[in-house]
Structure formats: C-alpha cells, structure tokens
C-alpha cells in the first residue's frame, strides 16, 4: 500500500511536466511544417526569377545579333540651343570642360573624390585628309603667285593630282578632378608637329575656366576650328592672309568667364607667345651690307594679347552666334628667302567681327549663313636690299603703314540627311599701303568665289567636291593670274572623338 501511494504521488508531481512537454512538441511540429512551406514558396519564387533572367538574356543576345545585321545609320544631331553651345564655344573643335557649372560651386578637397587614374583611359582618334586637285596652272607657276602686300603662306591642296594633306592624331583624357588634357598631333609628308597640347580646368567657381599650353586662339569664328570641321576644303583668303594657312595657334594661357546671364555671354582673354609669322613674330632681325646693318632685337615675350566677347541667342528655330575679337602685338618679319631680302619690325593690331545664323528646318535639314570681317593695321620700319648682287647699292630703309581689311561670307544648305551644298565669297576689300606717307598704287578686287557639294555617309566620313575661282593672285611682274581649281576631298575619322562646336 505504501508503495502504491508513492507511485501515485510521483505521477501527480510529474503530470504537469508531461503535459507541457507534449504541448511544446506539438508547437515545434507546427513550426517545422510552416517553415517547410515557406522554403517551398521561396524556391518557387527563385525558379520564376531565374526563368525571367534567362528570357531577358535571350532577348538581349537576339537584339545584338539583329543590330549587327542592320546597316549603320547615324542619326542627325538635334538642334542645339544657346545653352548647349556654352561649353563647346570655349574649346570649339574638341571636347572641353563645360564652363556652365554652378557659379557658386567650389572644388572639394582631392580626398573627397573617389578617383582612380586607371579609370581614365584617353580618347584616341585619327583623322585622315586627302584630295585630288585639278588646276589651270602648273605647280611651279602656282607656287610663285602671291597676294600683293601679304606674306605668302603655305596652301593645302597645293599640288595638282593627288595630295595627302595631313593625318591628325588626337588624344584627350581627364587628368584628375581638377584638369583635362588634350593634344593634337598632325602628320604630313614633310614631318610631324605638336599642333596643340593644352590643359583645361574644371569646377572653377563663378563661371571661370583656364586653358594653358599650346592651342588655337579663340579669335574670331573660324580660327578655333580644325580644318576637318570647315565647311570648305580650304581656309578663306582673309584668314590665310592675316594668320597663315595654319591659323593663329600659340603657346600661352587663356582665361574665359561665362557671365550668369539669361543668354549665352562669354568673355575671354589670352596672353600668347606671338610667334605667328603672318602678322606678328618674335625673332631678332639683322640685314647687313657694306658694313651697315638694319637690325632690331627680338620682341619681348609673351608678345601677343587677344581678347574677345561671344554671345548667342535662340529665336524659335533660328540660332544666332556672334563675336567681337581684338589682337595686338609686336611684329618681326624676315623675308630674306625671297629674291629681294627684306625685314620689318613694328606693331600690329587686328579687329574682328563674326556672325553665324543657323535656321533648322527639321531634325536634320538646315540653312547656315556664316560671315567674318577683319581689319588689320600695321606700323612698320622696313629694311630691304633691292640689289643683293650690287655692292655699290646700299640698303633701303623706310617707314611703312598698312591698312588692310576683308571678309568672307558663306551659305550652306543641308537639304538631305547625307547631303550639303554651299557657296562662299572671299574679298580683301582694303589694301592701302603707305611708304613714307605716300600711298602706293596697288590692284584691287582681290576676291575668290567657291562652290561645294558634300556627301557625308556617316559622321565619320566626308566626300566633298569644290570649285574655286581665285582672282587675288599676281605673278612677279604684278600681273593678275586668275586660277581655277577643282578639289575632290575625302576626310575620314576613326576612334573616340568629341563633338564639334555649333
């Protein structure tokens, strides 16, 4: 009996624990079942997502294959507003840092940027330009022709038949969060040169930007552009006469300020070395004969100062871009390679005015009118040896004053997606030269007429047919020699190349 009572007491004492254990076991079983159901649902979701990923991959691969099978069609660039022009006008032909940043934006410390130089692979492109030329005078005669009272300069497309005008290597890349770097290296059959190599700043406050190195001056409309951007196969008479065939490109520094105005307004200044031979120059001069000499020290460098103001506005489908430019520097000219050795030194000032109007008919058709006017004043002292082989004749020294001006005006119509047609008129309308205060009798009507037809299969290739009638050239006897020329030009570009200016 006592044993039975002990067993009953043990069962009474243990029964709560048994009930709790059984209920807890049931709860665990329910939880396990719920967890298994959740896992099954997640597996179904993963399977569905994997199917969607496989379908998207298949669609992407199919799109790539179909895209490769399609012919290459480059859409026409949409109309650019004056706001979009802002950054481009600073560097013109090549990509630059847009200056229309927030004017109050101040550069962060270098450590604040997530920057890695290895991520900045340079853009590299190569441009090839060639032509086939027909002309009504032979090459020897053509080389001797010149525009009266203008320094002869090299001319592209100068030989009849086939010409390889240039090959141009272009490099561009960000340096770090503060600078971009660009270089243009043209190749020709006569050699290689470093045409441009410059840096531009980024993120300067208050709308400022600085460029330094060797670059094309922003004087005027055409000068900042490279030849492959021109609407015609050659430079206008005006630019070639005042700045030479290669234009005004110098070592120096440029400062631009984009005004915080509703319309695009850019003010700029340049301090340049001033080595341009057509209007300026820095070399020392010495012309001697019979113990006497005409001599002048080299110009103090930097020698050339340029300033300009550019503005644009959109009126409906019409975009207007205009500018005023000014250049001033000392002049050193050495023409001892001619039949009559001559040297000159003094001062030169050049004033420029340009206007471009572009009316967009639709997404790719437009009419563009571009004009540029320049006036040059030169006050020189000249020394010349009119008879180099006659020791009895002394050097001739005199004062010379030149007042020269000219303009070009061109109209280009893009009438189809790949076709353009255009006409250009060049005129050196003033060529007043005074020797010791006496005006010289010089020929007028120094003009040229050009017409072109252009086919552009894509943005990377151009074929152009052009005709020139040049009435500005004279021979050694001061007789006018009209020259008719026909160019068949091709221009091709490969690699990464930035958008051109408006």
Secondary structure, DSSP 8 states (H G I E B T S, - for coil): -HHHHHHHHHHHHHHHHHHHHHHHHHHHHHHHHHHHHHHHHHHHHHHHHHHHHHHHHHHHHHHHHHHHHS-----------HHHHHHHHHHTTS----S-S-TT-----GGGS---GGG---EEEEEEEEEEEEESS-HHHHHH-B-TTS-----TT-SSEEEEEEEEEEEEEEEETTEEEEEEEEEETTEE---EEEEEE-S-GGGEEEEEEEEE---SSSTTS-GGGSSSSS--HHHHHHH-TT-SEEEEEEEEEE--SSSEEEEEEEEE----TTT-----EEEEETTEEEEE----SS-EEEEEEEEEEEETTEEEEEEEEEEEEEEEEE-TTSSS-EEEEEEEEEEEEEEEEEEESSSS-EEEEEEEEEEEEEEEEEEE-S-TT-TTS--EEEEEEEEEEEEEEEEEEEEETTEEEEEEEEEEEEEEEEETTEE------EEEEEEEEEEEEETTEEEEEEEEEE---B-TTS-B--EEEEEEEEEEEEE-------
